[in-house]
Amino acid sequence: METISENNFFASENPIYYHIVENIKEGILVVNKDLKLTFANRKFLKTYSYDFEDIAGKSLSGIFGKKDNYSWKKIIRNIEKLPDAVTDFSIKRKDKTSCLVKILISSLIDDKGYFDGAIILIRDITKEKKAEEKIKYFGFHDIITGLYNRAYFEEELKRLNNERYYPLSIIIGDLNGFKLINDVFGHLKGDEMLKKVADILRNSCRKSDIIARYGGDEFVVLLPKADKKALENITGRIKKACRELNSQNSFITISIGTATKYDYDNDLDALLIEAESAMYNQKIDESREAKDLIFAHLKKSYQERRKKIKEDLNNELIMADRLGKSLNLNKKSLTELKLLIKLHDIGMVVIPEEIINKPGFLTAKEKKLVQKHSEAGYRIAESRSNVAVIADSILHHHENWDGTGYPKGLKGTEIPLLSRVAAVVNAYDAMINDRPYRKALSEEKVKNELKKSRGKQFDPFLIDCILHYLNF
């Protein structure tokens, strides 16, 4: 058996070769004719966490295990009949963990032509294999939900178009209000919603059913050997799961269409069209209901936040009414103004509470995040026909008279009139009440702040009106 000192002898006798072997990026092992380890280079020892003393004189099978029931002796003695590279061997590290390797074996022949051992080049392919498996996985799976993707579904649809699987049924489901969630909360919230739907479908369907994400917010389920009764049971479970989730302050509804194929004569495309048509018929009503559900949830969250920061809504409504009448607004405009006062900051529901309640100054990044609430509020208002009339006013209620506001930098009379009124009313209410970042201001300070902001942040005429109204 070769010892460490003999390895050093090898190094002294063949310094150039030894330098190459020890610094090559691959692991190298040498075995004698009895397949006992006689040499291991530094790369092998380091990669697989061995000391040479741990493996010297051991057989290959003690480290590598078997490959497809072949013994190492058979593999090496028949290497000329096998491919040069033998892959997917599992090497055990010293800590008993395993990794996949690709090996290249070269037999050693003595002067008389007899087998005298082998040199084995070893490359760790664990990461490569994981990468390949990941690529293969996402070739047939949706990256967000982990469900099958459309390509896989279409292949399975063809495969299952066989009388052995009849009746073959299809469920097509479309998530309601998904665009609104994406627009208001962002794509991360949308992704979270897709994952919840995927879980609902997994838990509601049978193991034999093939569930796929068919498009952006559309899902499809292929159900072999499922008649109409089976379809009713499964769609019922899906609807029930949505209702239970929504009772926990969620807002997921799915419009569902189904179709069943009983024999080979039925066309696959016609089957999909039938299910899709049924789904869209449901969606006409359910989409509106979903938006109502989402809006109700957002409105409730907004009202709860207003209570926490102690906004005096009644006082704001009274002041807005006074200012509106000073501007000779008609009844319709006054009604819209009151609605705006109630909902102007509804977009704040997308801002984390820790930022809203932060006692100190906001960072530049936090300020930018807070400013997004105007656009979020605009999208929320647009989703409801009876609120859409104030969507533009919500969008621009943080514009400044001098053009330094957001989100569009409008100035003067470019800013919608109702937005200007809401801005003054909200600012006044904020000054006279405590906020997380400061205490309420004194009457004198309120007066000075209003005067300083005249013609800069706020419409000068509205400031004059409010100063007159307050007898300042």
One Martini backbone bead per residue (centre of mass of N, CA, C, O) as a GRO file, in nm:
protein
  472
    1MET     BB    1   0.097   0.036   0.022
    2GLU     BB    2   0.060   0.361  -0.014
    3THR     BB    3   0.209   0.636   0.122
    4ILE     BB    4   0.286   0.949   0.196
    5SER     BB    5   0.590   0.914   0.146
    6GLU     BB    6   0.544   0.800  -0.143
    7ASN     BB    7   0.420   1.058  -0.249
    8ASN     BB    8   0.676   1.223  -0.208
    9PHE     BB    9   0.844   1.054  -0.399
   10PHE     BB   10   0.677   1.118  -0.646
   11ALA     BB   11   0.740   1.419  -0.635
   12SER     BB   12   1.058   1.397  -0.658
   13GLU     BB   13   1.060   1.224  -0.934
   14ASN     BB   14   0.784   1.408  -1.051
   15PRO     BB   15   0.744   1.732  -1.033
   16ILE     BB   16   0.576   1.819  -1.279
   17TYR     BB   17   0.343   1.615  -1.262
   18TYR     BB   18   0.269   1.676  -0.970
   19HIS     BB   19   0.189   1.971  -1.014
   20ILE     BB   20  -0.041   1.914  -1.208
   21VAL     BB   21  -0.209   1.717  -1.032
   22GLU     BB   22  -0.235   1.920  -0.778
   23ASN     BB   23  -0.363   2.177  -0.978
   24ILE     BB   24  -0.596   2.059  -1.078
   25LYS     BB   25  -0.957   2.090  -1.097
   26GLU     BB   26  -0.953   1.789  -1.062
   27GLY     BB   27  -0.998   1.484  -0.950
   28ILE     BB   28  -0.749   1.232  -0.841
   29LEU     BB   29  -0.709   0.879  -0.891
   30VAL     BB   30  -0.526   0.584  -0.774
   31VAL     BB   31  -0.513   0.240  -0.874
   32ASN     BB   32  -0.464  -0.076  -0.844
   33LYS     BB   33  -0.524  -0.402  -0.945
   34ASP     BB   34  -0.712  -0.419  -0.666
   35LEU     BB   35  -0.856  -0.137  -0.628
   36LYS     BB   36  -0.657   0.034  -0.458
   37LEU     BB   37  -0.575   0.314  -0.301
   38THR     BB   38  -0.268   0.527  -0.379
   39PHE     BB   39  -0.404   0.809  -0.484
   40ALA     BB   40  -0.460   1.167  -0.398
   41ASN     BB   41  -0.542   1.468  -0.466
   42ARG     BB   42  -0.604   1.773  -0.340
   43LYS     BB   43  -0.882   1.820  -0.470
   44PHE     BB   44  -1.022   1.569  -0.364
   45LEU     BB   45  -0.976   1.607  -0.059
   46LYS     BB   46  -1.117   1.885  -0.041
   47THR     BB   47  -1.398   1.830  -0.174
   48TYR     BB   48  -1.446   1.544   0.017
   49SER     BB   49  -1.315   1.563   0.309
   50TYR     BB   50  -1.025   1.426   0.304
   51ASP     BB   51  -0.782   1.217   0.413
   52PHE     BB   52  -0.556   1.001   0.304
   53GLU     BB   53  -0.583   0.803   0.550
   54ASP     BB   54  -0.896   0.743   0.499
   55ILE     BB   55  -0.837   0.594   0.189
   56ALA     BB   56  -0.598   0.430   0.201
   57GLY     BB   57  -0.651   0.108   0.056
   58LYS     BB   58  -0.921   0.142  -0.053
   59SER     BB   59  -1.203   0.082  -0.208
   60LEU     BB   60  -1.417   0.218  -0.434
   61SER     BB   61  -1.690   0.113  -0.315
   62GLY     BB   62  -1.647   0.264  -0.035
   63ILE     BB   63  -1.702   0.550  -0.187
   64PHE     BB   64  -1.898   0.518  -0.449
   65GLY     BB   65  -2.021   0.264  -0.501
   66LYS     BB   66  -2.263   0.167  -0.719
   67LYS     BB   67  -2.325   0.097  -1.080
   68ASP     BB   68  -2.576  -0.065  -1.192
   69ASN     BB   69  -2.454  -0.337  -1.047
   70TYR     BB   70  -2.164  -0.270  -1.087
   71SER     BB   71  -1.853  -0.334  -1.051
   72TRP     BB   72  -1.549  -0.189  -1.052
   73LYS     BB   73  -1.404  -0.417  -1.189
   74LYS     BB   74  -1.586  -0.426  -1.441
   75ILE     BB   75  -1.557  -0.136  -1.530
   76ILE     BB   76  -1.247  -0.122  -1.567
   77ARG     BB   77  -1.205  -0.387  -1.744
   78ASN     BB   78  -1.448  -0.250  -1.949
   79ILE     BB   79  -1.380   0.044  -2.053
   80GLU     BB   80  -1.354  -0.001  -2.367
   81LYS     BB   81  -1.681  -0.070  -2.379
   82LEU     BB   82  -1.718   0.204  -2.259
   83PRO     BB   83  -1.763   0.500  -2.198
   84ASP     BB   84  -1.548   0.735  -2.103
   85ALA     BB   85  -1.795   0.849  -1.955
   86VAL     BB   86  -1.915   0.820  -1.618
   87THR     BB   87  -2.218   0.890  -1.472
   88ASP     BB   88  -2.384   0.934  -1.171
   89PHE     BB   89  -2.213   0.928  -0.934
   90SER     BB   90  -2.179   0.857  -0.581
   91ILE     BB   91  -2.015   1.046  -0.344
   92LYS     BB   92  -1.870   1.013  -0.033
   93ARG     BB   93  -1.821   1.188   0.219
   94LYS     BB   94  -1.701   1.207   0.531
   95ASP     BB   95  -2.004   1.318   0.632
   96LYS     BB   96  -2.201   1.128   0.428
   97THR     BB   97  -2.238   1.296   0.204
   98SER     BB   98  -2.350   1.365  -0.131
   99CYS     BB   99  -2.231   1.347  -0.480
  100LEU     BB  100  -2.208   1.424  -0.811
  101VAL     BB  101  -2.026   1.250  -1.080
  102LYS     BB  102  -1.771   1.262  -1.325
  103ILE     BB  103  -1.592   1.004  -1.503
  104LEU     BB  104  -1.247   0.920  -1.599
  105ILE     BB  105  -1.100   0.627  -1.738
  106SER     BB  106  -0.759   0.490  -1.708
  107SER     BB  107  -0.578   0.233  -1.792
  108LEU     BB  108  -0.316   0.026  -1.660
  109ILE     BB  109  -0.026  -0.108  -1.831
  110ASP     BB  110   0.207  -0.326  -1.844
  111ASP     BB  111   0.478  -0.465  -2.013
  112LYS     BB  112   0.289  -0.741  -2.054
  113GLY     BB  113  -0.029  -0.635  -2.074
  114TYR     BB  114  -0.130  -0.592  -1.790
  115PHE     BB  115  -0.325  -0.514  -1.544
  116ASP     BB  116  -0.230  -0.220  -1.306
  117GLY     BB  117  -0.470  -0.017  -1.315
  118ALA     BB  118  -0.589   0.331  -1.240
  119ILE     BB  119  -0.710   0.641  -1.368
  120ILE     BB  120  -0.915   0.897  -1.204
  121LEU     BB  121  -1.139   1.137  -1.319
  122ILE     BB  122  -1.301   1.401  -1.122
  123ARG     BB  123  -1.633   1.560  -1.145
  124ASP     BB  124  -1.839   1.786  -1.016
  125ILE     BB  125  -2.217   1.777  -1.091
  126THR     BB  126  -2.429   1.885  -0.893
  127LYS     BB  127  -2.499   2.171  -1.003
  128GLU     BB  128  -2.564   2.086  -1.289
  129LYS     BB  129  -2.799   1.895  -1.220
  130LYS     BB  130  -2.973   2.106  -1.079
  131ALA     BB  131  -2.994   2.291  -1.325
  132GLU     BB  132  -3.123   2.083  -1.514
  133GLU     BB  133  -3.371   2.026  -1.335
  134LYS     BB  134  -3.473   2.317  -1.336
  135ILE     BB  135  -3.512   2.344  -1.639
  136LYS     BB  136  -3.701   2.103  -1.667
  137TYR     BB  137  -3.916   2.198  -1.472
  138PHE     BB  138  -3.969   2.487  -1.622
  139GLY     BB  139  -4.064   2.349  -1.890
  140PHE     BB  140  -4.349   2.242  -1.713
  141HIS     BB  141  -4.350   2.497  -1.517
  142ASP     BB  142  -4.455   2.737  -1.306
  143ILE     BB  143  -4.266   2.971  -1.135
  144ILE     BB  144  -4.483   3.071  -0.919
  145THR     BB  145  -4.683   2.807  -0.851
  146GLY     BB  146  -4.583   2.505  -0.966
  147LEU     BB  147  -4.742   2.450  -1.190
  148TYR     BB  148  -4.835   2.375  -1.471
  149ASN     BB  149  -4.809   2.451  -1.796
  150ARG     BB  150  -4.931   2.496  -2.107
  151ALA     BB  151  -4.753   2.297  -2.262
  152TYR     BB  152  -4.816   2.051  -2.085
  153PHE     BB  153  -5.122   2.052  -2.109
  154GLU     BB  154  -5.138   2.011  -2.421
  155GLU     BB  155  -5.000   1.733  -2.415
  156GLU     BB  156  -5.204   1.594  -2.218
  157LEU     BB  157  -5.456   1.634  -2.388
  158LYS     BB  158  -5.365   1.445  -2.613
  159ARG     BB  159  -5.308   1.190  -2.440
  160LEU     BB  160  -5.614   1.186  -2.305
  161ASN     BB  161  -5.739   1.136  -2.596
  162ASN     BB  162  -5.897   0.868  -2.462
  163GLU     BB  163  -6.121   0.623  -2.381
  164ARG     BB  164  -5.986   0.556  -2.100
  165TYR     BB  165  -6.059   0.880  -2.000
  166TYR     BB  166  -6.353   0.855  -2.018
  167PRO     BB  167  -6.461   1.120  -1.905
  168LEU     BB  168  -6.335   1.433  -2.026
  169SER     BB  169  -6.244   1.710  -1.829
  170ILE     BB  170  -6.290   2.077  -1.786
  171ILE     BB  171  -6.130   2.352  -1.617
  172ILE     BB  172  -6.193   2.707  -1.618
  173GLY     BB  173  -6.011   2.971  -1.451
  174ASP     BB  174  -6.074   3.313  -1.335
  175LEU     BB  175  -5.933   3.579  -1.187
  176ASN     BB  176  -6.065   3.823  -0.993
  177GLY     BB  177  -5.911   4.139  -0.975
  178PHE     BB  178  -5.604   4.117  -1.056
  179LYS     BB  179  -5.530   4.392  -1.181
  180LEU     BB  180  -5.591   4.559  -0.931
  181ILE     BB  181  -5.383   4.430  -0.745
  182ASN     BB  182  -5.138   4.497  -0.919
  183ASP     BB  183  -5.184   4.810  -0.938
  184VAL     BB  184  -5.196   4.867  -0.625
  185PHE     BB  185  -4.970   4.649  -0.489
  186GLY     BB  186  -4.840   4.473  -0.695
  187HIS     BB  187  -4.677   4.182  -0.804
  188LEU     BB  188  -4.631   4.042  -0.531
  189LYS     BB  189  -4.930   4.027  -0.456
  190GLY     BB  190  -5.016   3.878  -0.710
  191ASP     BB  191  -4.841   3.626  -0.659
  192GLU     BB  192  -4.976   3.551  -0.390
  193MET     BB  193  -5.253   3.500  -0.517
  194LEU     BB  194  -5.171   3.272  -0.711
  195LYS     BB  195  -5.076   3.076  -0.486
  196LYS     BB  196  -5.351   3.047  -0.346
  197VAL     BB  197  -5.498   2.927  -0.587
  198ALA     BB  198  -5.317   2.682  -0.623
  199ASP     BB  199  -5.387   2.559  -0.345
  200ILE     BB  200  -5.687   2.529  -0.391
  201LEU     BB  201  -5.666   2.335  -0.633
  202ARG     BB  202  -5.503   2.110  -0.501
  203ASN     BB  203  -5.718   2.062  -0.260
  204SER     BB  204  -5.976   2.011  -0.467
  205CYS     BB  205  -5.836   1.803  -0.627
  206ARG     BB  206  -5.717   1.537  -0.775
  207LYS     BB  207  -5.433   1.353  -0.827
  208SER     BB  208  -5.506   1.296  -1.143
  209ASP     BB  209  -5.506   1.586  -1.188
  210ILE     BB  210  -5.438   1.860  -1.416
  211ILE     BB  211  -5.264   2.151  -1.320
  212ALA     BB  212  -5.276   2.486  -1.470
  213ARG     BB  213  -5.122   2.765  -1.598
  214TYR     BB  214  -5.252   2.938  -1.879
  215GLY     BB  215  -5.209   3.235  -1.767
  216GLY     BB  216  -5.207   3.505  -1.591
  217ASP     BB  217  -5.531   3.445  -1.452
  218GLU     BB  218  -5.533   3.143  -1.571
  219PHE     BB  219  -5.691   2.827  -1.523
  220VAL     BB  220  -5.638   2.461  -1.561
  221VAL     BB  221  -5.827   2.147  -1.568
  222LEU     BB  222  -5.759   1.800  -1.599
  223LEU     BB  223  -6.019   1.529  -1.604
  224PRO     BB  224  -6.008   1.212  -1.570
  225LYS     BB  225  -6.283   1.045  -1.522
  226ALA     BB  226  -6.512   1.298  -1.537
  227ASP     BB  227  -6.809   1.391  -1.458
  228LYS     BB  228  -7.046   1.616  -1.372
  229LYS     BB  229  -7.047   1.540  -1.072
  230ALA     BB  230  -6.743   1.571  -1.025
  231LEU     BB  231  -6.734   1.866  -1.110
  232GLU     BB  232  -6.924   1.979  -0.893
  233ASN     BB  233  -6.752   1.898  -0.649
  234ILE     BB  234  -6.494   2.056  -0.726
  235THR     BB  235  -6.613   2.341  -0.769
  236GLY     BB  236  -6.731   2.355  -0.485
  237ARG     BB  237  -6.458   2.345  -0.334
  238ILE     BB  238  -6.340   2.600  -0.455
  239LYS     BB  239  -6.556   2.802  -0.361
  240LYS     BB  240  -6.532   2.739  -0.059
  241ALA     BB  241  -6.233   2.814  -0.024
  242CYS     BB  242  -6.269   3.110  -0.100
  243ARG     BB  243  -6.468   3.188   0.125
  244GLU     BB  244  -6.283   3.111   0.364
  245LEU     BB  245  -6.055   3.308   0.287
  246ASN     BB  246  -6.233   3.574   0.287
  247SER     BB  247  -6.292   3.556   0.602
  248GLN     BB  248  -5.961   3.642   0.621
  249ASN     BB  249  -5.922   3.907   0.442
  250SER     BB  250  -5.977   3.826   0.161
  251PHE     BB  251  -6.008   3.839  -0.233
  252ILE     BB  252  -6.115   3.550  -0.373
  253THR     BB  253  -6.223   3.495  -0.711
  254ILE     BB  254  -6.368   3.239  -0.938
  255SER     BB  255  -6.426   3.187  -1.263
  256ILE     BB  256  -6.622   2.909  -1.396
  257GLY     BB  257  -6.562   2.654  -1.648
  258THR     BB  258  -6.717   2.370  -1.821
  259ALA     BB  259  -6.630   2.041  -1.973
  260THR     BB  260  -6.732   1.736  -2.165
  261LYS     BB  261  -6.589   1.426  -2.286
  262TYR     BB  262  -6.725   1.110  -2.422
  263ASP     BB  263  -6.581   1.112  -2.710
  264TYR     BB  264  -6.383   1.119  -2.998
  265ASP     BB  265  -6.566   1.318  -3.171
  266ASN     BB  266  -6.487   1.529  -2.992
  267ASP     BB  267  -6.348   1.834  -2.994
  268LEU     BB  268  -6.096   1.992  -2.829
  269ASP     BB  269  -6.148   2.287  -2.903
  270ALA     BB  270  -6.450   2.281  -2.830
  271LEU     BB  271  -6.404   2.221  -2.532
  272LEU     BB  272  -6.252   2.481  -2.460
  273ILE     BB  273  -6.466   2.682  -2.562
  274GLU     BB  274  -6.694   2.592  -2.374
  275ALA     BB  275  -6.549   2.653  -2.104
  276GLU     BB  276  -6.477   2.952  -2.164
  277SER     BB  277  -6.763   3.056  -2.212
  278ALA     BB  278  -6.872   2.985  -1.929
  279MET     BB  279  -6.672   3.163  -1.776
  280TYR     BB  280  -6.746   3.444  -1.905
  281ASN     BB  281  -7.040   3.445  -1.810
  282GLN     BB  282  -6.965   3.458  -1.509
  283LYS     BB  283  -6.770   3.714  -1.513
  284ILE     BB  284  -6.963   3.947  -1.557
  285ASP     BB  285  -7.058   3.940  -1.249
  286GLU     BB  286  -6.805   3.850  -1.070
  287SER     BB  287  -6.614   4.085  -1.128
  288ARG     BB  288  -6.782   4.302  -0.987
  289GLU     BB  289  -6.792   4.162  -0.710
  290ALA     BB  290  -6.485   4.159  -0.665
  291LYS     BB  291  -6.444   4.467  -0.666
  292ASP     BB  292  -6.630   4.514  -0.426
  293LEU     BB  293  -6.469   4.344  -0.226
  294ILE     BB  294  -6.203   4.498  -0.248
  295PHE     BB  295  -6.309   4.780  -0.181
  296ALA     BB  296  -6.423   4.712   0.100
  297HIS     BB  297  -6.152   4.630   0.218
  298LEU     BB  298  -6.000   4.899   0.167
  299LYS     BB  299  -6.195   5.087   0.314
  300LYS     BB  300  -6.171   4.956   0.591
  301SER     BB  301  -5.865   4.996   0.624
  302TYR     BB  302  -5.873   5.305   0.598
  303GLN     BB  303  -6.061   5.367   0.838
  304GLU     BB  304  -5.874   5.242   1.053
  305ARG     BB  305  -5.636   5.437   1.002
  306ARG     BB  306  -5.781   5.702   1.066
  307LYS     BB  307  -5.831   5.636   1.362
  308LYS     BB  308  -5.530   5.607   1.448
  309ILE     BB  309  -5.467   5.924   1.350
  310LYS     BB  310  -5.718   6.108   1.424
  311GLU     BB  311  -5.921   6.180   1.214
  312ASP     BB  312  -6.161   6.448   1.143
  313LEU     BB  313  -6.411   6.400   0.935
  314ASN     BB  314  -6.635   6.600   1.015
  315ASN     BB  315  -6.459   6.852   1.004
  316GLU     BB  316  -6.379   6.821   0.706
  317LEU     BB  317  -6.668   6.830   0.586
  318ILE     BB  318  -6.744   7.110   0.689
  319MET     BB  319  -6.512   7.267   0.555
  320ALA     BB  320  -6.563   7.175   0.264
  321ASP     BB  321  -6.847   7.298   0.246
  322ARG     BB  322  -6.763   7.591   0.288
  323LEU     BB  323  -6.565   7.611   0.050
  324GLY     BB  324  -6.760   7.523  -0.172
  325LYS     BB  325  -6.960   7.763  -0.131
  326SER     BB  326  -6.745   7.984  -0.184
  327LEU     BB  327  -6.722   7.856  -0.493
  328ASN     BB  328  -7.007   7.779  -0.604
  329LEU     BB  329  -7.087   7.491  -0.586
  330ASN     BB  330  -7.257   7.247  -0.686
  331LYS     BB  331  -7.417   6.969  -0.583
  332LYS     BB  332  -7.239   6.764  -0.733
  333SER     BB  333  -6.961   6.876  -0.637
  334LEU     BB  334  -7.016   6.851  -0.333
  335THR     BB  335  -7.047   6.544  -0.336
  336GLU     BB  336  -6.763   6.486  -0.450
  337LEU     BB  337  -6.606   6.623  -0.222
  338LYS     BB  338  -6.700   6.440   0.008
  339LEU     BB  339  -6.589   6.181  -0.119
  340LEU     BB  340  -6.294   6.279  -0.125
  341ILE     BB  341  -6.258   6.320   0.180
  342LYS     BB  342  -6.307   6.009   0.240
  343LEU     BB  343  -6.083   5.897  -0.016
  344HIS     BB  344  -5.805   6.042  -0.085
  345ASP     BB  345  -5.620   5.817   0.104
  346ILE     BB  346  -5.670   5.511   0.016
  347GLY     BB  347  -5.373   5.443  -0.092
  348MET     BB  348  -5.244   5.392   0.202
  349VAL     BB  349  -5.291   5.075   0.214
  350VAL     BB  350  -5.000   5.017   0.066
  351ILE     BB  351  -4.870   5.125   0.320
  352PRO     BB  352  -4.679   5.065   0.566
  353GLU     BB  353  -4.734   5.116   0.900
  354GLU     BB  354  -4.438   5.181   0.991
  355ILE     BB  355  -4.434   5.441   0.815
  356ILE     BB  356  -4.685   5.596   0.909
  357ASN     BB  357  -4.584   5.557   1.233
  358LYS     BB  358  -4.336   5.715   1.215
  359PRO     BB  359  -4.180   5.943   1.431
  360GLY     BB  360  -3.983   6.025   1.229
  361PHE     BB  361  -3.811   6.071   0.965
  362LEU     BB  362  -3.806   6.018   0.636
  363THR     BB  363  -3.681   5.870   0.390
  364ALA     BB  364  -3.643   5.887   0.059
  365LYS     BB  365  -3.765   5.606   0.008
  366GLU     BB  366  -4.022   5.644   0.185
  367LYS     BB  367  -4.136   5.887   0.033
  368LYS     BB  368  -4.176   5.744  -0.240
  369LEU     BB  369  -4.371   5.534  -0.129
  370VAL     BB  370  -4.590   5.730  -0.027
  371GLN     BB  371  -4.645   5.871  -0.311
  372LYS     BB  372  -4.797   5.614  -0.436
  373HIS     BB  373  -5.090   5.657  -0.319
  374SER     BB  374  -5.220   5.826  -0.542
  375GLU     BB  375  -5.219   5.605  -0.764
  376ALA     BB  376  -5.363   5.388  -0.603
  377GLY     BB  377  -5.624   5.554  -0.558
  378TYR     BB  378  -5.694   5.586  -0.855
  379ARG     BB  379  -5.734   5.278  -0.915
  380ILE     BB  380  -5.950   5.226  -0.708
  381ALA     BB  381  -6.160   5.430  -0.814
  382GLU     BB  382  -6.179   5.318  -1.110
  383SER     BB  383  -6.320   5.035  -1.019
  384ARG     BB  384  -6.562   5.238  -0.953
  385SER     BB  385  -6.825   5.396  -1.086
  386ASN     BB  386  -6.908   5.578  -0.816
  387VAL     BB  387  -6.579   5.682  -0.795
  388ALA     BB  388  -6.439   5.767  -1.067
  389VAL     BB  389  -6.504   6.080  -1.057
  390ILE     BB  390  -6.245   6.114  -0.831
  391ALA     BB  391  -5.973   6.004  -0.942
  392ASP     BB  392  -5.821   6.267  -1.026
  393SER     BB  393  -5.836   6.403  -0.746
  394ILE     BB  394  -5.669   6.189  -0.602
  395LEU     BB  395  -5.409   6.206  -0.775
  396HIS     BB  396  -5.385   6.551  -0.716
  397HIS     BB  397  -5.384   6.616  -0.386
  398HIS     BB  398  -5.039   6.661  -0.397
  399GLU     BB  399  -5.037   6.914  -0.535
  400ASN     BB  400  -4.881   7.223  -0.606
  401TRP     BB  401  -4.916   7.550  -0.684
  402ASP     BB  402  -4.587   7.564  -0.769
  403GLY     BB  403  -4.512   7.251  -0.880
  404THR     BB  404  -4.384   7.058  -0.622
  405GLY     BB  405  -4.549   6.819  -0.650
  406TYR     BB  406  -4.758   6.520  -0.667
  407PRO     BB  407  -4.695   6.326  -0.958
  408LYS     BB  408  -4.692   6.576  -1.202
  409GLY     BB  409  -4.637   6.885  -1.135
  410LEU     BB  410  -4.862   7.067  -1.098
  411LYS     BB  411  -5.008   7.403  -1.151
  412GLY     BB  412  -5.238   7.568  -1.027
  413THR     BB  413  -5.517   7.531  -1.239
  414GLU     BB  414  -5.426   7.238  -1.322
  415ILE     BB  415  -5.547   7.172  -1.067
  416PRO     BB  416  -5.794   7.035  -0.938
  417LEU     BB  417  -6.019   7.180  -0.740
  418LEU     BB  418  -6.081   6.947  -0.540
  419SER     BB  419  -5.785   6.896  -0.470
  420ARG     BB  420  -5.730   7.173  -0.338
  421VAL     BB  421  -5.937   7.147  -0.114
  422ALA     BB  422  -5.843   6.881   0.016
  423ALA     BB  423  -5.557   6.976   0.089
  424VAL     BB  424  -5.637   7.197   0.292
  425VAL     BB  425  -5.816   7.033   0.481
  426ASN     BB  426  -5.607   6.811   0.555
  427ALA     BB  427  -5.384   7.000   0.666
  428TYR     BB  428  -5.545   7.125   0.893
  429ASP     BB  429  -5.618   6.864   1.044
  430ALA     BB  430  -5.320   6.781   1.094
  431MET     BB  431  -5.240   7.035   1.270
  432ILE     BB  432  -5.480   6.994   1.504
  433ASN     BB  433  -5.348   6.706   1.523
  434ASP     BB  434  -5.216   6.431   1.612
  435ARG     BB  435  -4.905   6.269   1.529
  436PRO     BB  436  -4.652   6.045   1.515
  437TYR     BB  437  -4.437   6.299   1.449
  438ARG     BB  438  -4.650   6.495   1.619
  439LYS     BB  439  -4.801   6.750   1.762
  440ALA     BB  440  -5.023   6.965   1.796
  441LEU     BB  441  -5.091   7.279   1.698
  442SER     BB  442  -5.119   7.587   1.745
  443GLU     BB  443  -5.304   7.845   1.644
  444GLU     BB  444  -5.066   8.025   1.558
  445LYS     BB  445  -4.916   7.813   1.386
  446VAL     BB  446  -5.140   7.755   1.188
  447LYS     BB  447  -5.158   8.040   1.075
  448ASN     BB  448  -4.861   8.056   0.974
  449GLU     BB  449  -4.865   7.806   0.787
  450LEU     BB  450  -5.086   7.905   0.597
  451LYS     BB  451  -4.941   8.163   0.505
  452LYS     BB  452  -4.677   8.027   0.396
  453SER     BB  453  -4.848   7.838   0.180
  454ARG     BB  454  -4.934   8.072   0.018
  455GLY     BB  455  -4.876   8.003  -0.322
  456LYS     BB  456  -4.733   7.722  -0.287
  457GLN     BB  457  -4.910   7.476  -0.185
  458PHE     BB  458  -5.162   7.671  -0.199
  459ASP     BB  459  -5.442   7.817  -0.271
  460PRO     BB  460  -5.487   8.145  -0.199
  461PHE     BB  461  -5.798   8.160  -0.186
  462LEU     BB  462  -5.837   7.924   0.017
  463ILE     BB  463  -5.675   8.049   0.245
  464ASP     BB  464  -5.852   8.299   0.280
  465CYS     BB  465  -6.108   8.143   0.346
  466ILE     BB  466  -6.002   7.988   0.600
  467LEU     BB  467  -5.916   8.238   0.763
  468HIS     BB  468  -6.199   8.359   0.770
  469TYR     BB  469  -6.347   8.119   0.895
  470LEU     BB  470  -6.135   8.127   1.158
  471ASN     BB  471  -6.061   8.425   1.234
  472PHE     BB  472  -5.743   8.511   1.151
   0.00000   0.00000   0.00000
